[in-house]
Amino acid sequence: MNTKVAIVGSGFGMYGLLPAFSRIKGCKVVSICGKNSERMLNYCKKLGLNRYTDWREMLQKEKPDAVTIAVIPSHQYEIAKFALENGIAIFAEKPLTTSFATSLEINKLAKEKELPNMMDFIFPEIPEWQATKKVIQSGLVGKIHKINVDWEFLSYDLRNRIKSWKTDVQQGGGALSFYFSHTFYYLEYFLGRIKNVQCNFSSSEKSLSKGETSINMTILFENGCMGNANMDISYSGRQKHTVEFFADRGKITLQNISDCFVDNFELTVDAGKKTQKIKPDKVLDLSHDESEDPRVKVIKPIAERFINWCNTGVEAKPDFEDGLRVQELIEMARDSN
């Protein structure tokens, strides 16, 4: 059985989701909706896709089994609601919507319709991240009592002085919703549910839509673990993403100092007098196309689980329940600012 898939979004939908879904067995991408461009036209010709500029027309004509959505979060709610009401499964980008109320509505609708629904939280798909969780669960360094996150980079929109939804909080942008949504998801992936957060935001003059660019947050987990997180998407120095775990008998460090968001992470474990770099058990499938977005290889495992859910009925994660939880944490953070 092949799941018939339509894609909404000619940005990340085209260069991120389309390559990932096109490689999955049991999946047939049939169409894409977005702005007309030479790049989109070339993709459609190469893959034999039908091209649309109206998502509603596409869904009504193509009648897909599933739709992947990569649009402005303020628009994702409308598309997702329409799709679910018409029996179409959904693979969505984060954040799920722009509010807890609308995310709750979409999550409830997906459950009522018993339709596959998944979210594109990519970091736990990286082998070094999975290896980190194994070290935590093994008890090698004892109980984790503190976590520090430091993630600094210069976002594309800020670097190029682009005024877009990605820096507009009302449309689902700003550093908290657009980037820190990933962090909220992986914090609970590693250490369980968050009980409370307190944070401060600031906005760089580079943010033309005035959305926050810097976040400083203290975190309390339900298990008593404490955390500090710093994010700066207006940082002009060398890009870095560091997650440090402090435990009874040592320390775990997961770090990436490179220009790529998903490649080049290194895992180091300090346990007593012994320090070791740990290599993951597996590697991700790599494309031979050097121009391909590096994130495609970490989207693909999530997309495979989604297509398997569509074809077999076996539920998978991350799903809309996770998207709803992240939206709850986003609003908790905004309320604390």
C-alpha positions, 0 to 999 in steps of 0.5 A: 500500500502506498500513502498518497502525500501532498505537500503545502509549502514551497520553502522548507516544504520543498527543500526539506520535506519533499526530498525526505518523503520522496525517498520513503517506501510506501509513500507517493508524493503527488503534488505540492502547493506554494509560490511559483518559482523556477526551483519549484517548477524544476522539482515538479518536473523532476518528480512528476508532481502536480503543482498548485498555488491554492492548498484547498484546491489541491486537497480537494482535487488530489484527495491525498491520504496525508498532507505535510505542512510547512507554512506560517504557523498562523496559517497551519491551523486553518490547513490542519483543521480542513485536512482533518475534517476531510479525513487527511492525516497530517505531518506538521512543522513546529509550532503546531499553531500560535496558541494553546487553545488552537493547538488543543482543538487540532489535537482533539480533532486528530484524536476524534478522527483517529488520523495519523498526526506527527510533528517535525521535532528533529533533534532527538533523531540525531544519533549523538542525541540518542546516544546521550539519552542512553548514557543518562538512562544507563546511570553511568554518571548517576542522577542528573541534577542540573542541565545547561543549554547554550545555543547561539547563532545568527538566524538567516532572516536576521543576517539578511535583514528580512522582515518576515513571520519568523521574527513576528510573534503574532504569526508564530515567530520569534526565538521562543516559538520558532527555535526554542520549541525544539529546545522545550521538546528535547529538554523533556525528551532527556529529563521528563516533564518541566514543572515551571520556567522563568525567563527574560526576553530581549530583542535585537535591532536586527529583528525587523518584526520586533520578535524576541531574539534572546532568551534567558531561562531557568527551568524546574523539572518535576523530578527536581532537576534544575536547568538554565538555558540561553538562546541568542539568534542574533549572535554574530560569533561562531555558531554553537549548540551545547547541552551539559548535564551535571550528575552525581558522579560526572558530567555529560556534554553534547556539543556542536561548534559548526555552521550546521544545525544537525551535523558535527555534534560530539558527545563527551562523558566525564565519569570520575577520572575518566573522560571519553568521547562516545560514538553513536551506534548508528549513522543516518542515511546520507544523500549524495546530493551535496546541495541537499539541506542537511536536515533532510536526513533527520526528517526522514526517520520521523517521516518514515514512522508517519508513513508507517502509521498511515499504512499500518495503523501503528502510532508513533511519536512525536505527535500532536500531543507533543506539539500541544505540550510544547505550545503549553510550555511556550505560553508558560514562558511568555507568561513568566517574562 
